[in-house]
């Protein structure tokens, strides 16, 4: 694989890497026939992001040498991020960038051609890996918002940097509400400050959502995508459903597109009810309570009821992540679950963002599809990929 990027687009690539670094610690780089794919997923499998840069984005793009399979690699995010650490310096000094990857050596080579004939070469160690893909379908989400990234970026400026989650909802008068989410304190007298911003319907290019709907998701990843979309002057589209279902952010352009898929809070913020709907929220039906305490939501996801899965393919040709078209409807999960069988191991808490007890994992299975295997493999429980090539 070899690609050459003009100076005007090097900063765009750097901005994309900065956005991905807010989610995962590893970067999956895969050259495809329809462009260069950069993907990442967080440790708790509750956030996934992908950028696909079309061949027209590059001055020169060669996915693979003739007769060779399409390569793919996994590198540390910090290593790749260090190449584009200072975006201001990249914009001022870098005239072009060359990225090359060969199966004959164990390094991804990134060369920066700067002013005055200076050339900086970075050799990044990588691991051979399978293709990381998330199966998701934005078209299956009934609610949609589309607005210039600048509008949403200005709306989140009022939130403190340390804020973890934000609630997005449709309030009275068809106004879009963004409110800081705070966990309920044990001491009701000690209340944290709650910040709320509202945006009029006229500021949105498209708004398809009923009044009263509200979902909560992580703000850190959202800010990363907003920063990229604003710098690229691209509109941002938000696809979402009921609380507990993933929210999908998309940006599209002739030269690139991006997808961010984030988990949402299963338990709705009670403070959002008064701003979004005068009607009280209907309680979720509960199963028969048992003497065994319920396990962590992270380890008790109903695979058949959620649409996101991590997919790995081993075929000779990589493919762009395509939306899944055969997804079952979601039933509201309950918090009290039947006691586990004796064979089940005690779950372990996986560190990461967002907290597993509040958000459901998006990536339930790892699907291995060898070239000789039939179509439609069954998903199995995914394991961490640390240390695996």
Secondary structure, DSSP 4 states (H G I P E B T S, - for coil): -EEEEEHHHHHHHHHHHHHHHTT-SEEEEEEETTEEEEEEE-TTS-EEEEEEE-GGGSSEEESS-TT-PPPEEEEEHHHHHHHTS-HHHHHHHEEEEEEEE-TTSSEEEEEEEEGGG-EEEEEEE-EE-PPPEE---GGG-SEEEEEEHHHHHHHTTTS-TT--EEEEEE-GGG-EEEEE--PPPSSTT------EEEE-GGG-SEEE--TT-EEEEEHHHHHHHHHHHHHTT-EEEEEE-STTS-EEEEEE-SSEEEEEEE--BSSPPTHHHHHH-SSPPPPPP-PPP-SSPPPPGGG---GGG----EEEE-SSS-------S--PPPPPP-SS-PPPPTTSPPP-PPP-SS-TTTB--S--BEEEE-TTSPSSPPP-B----TT--
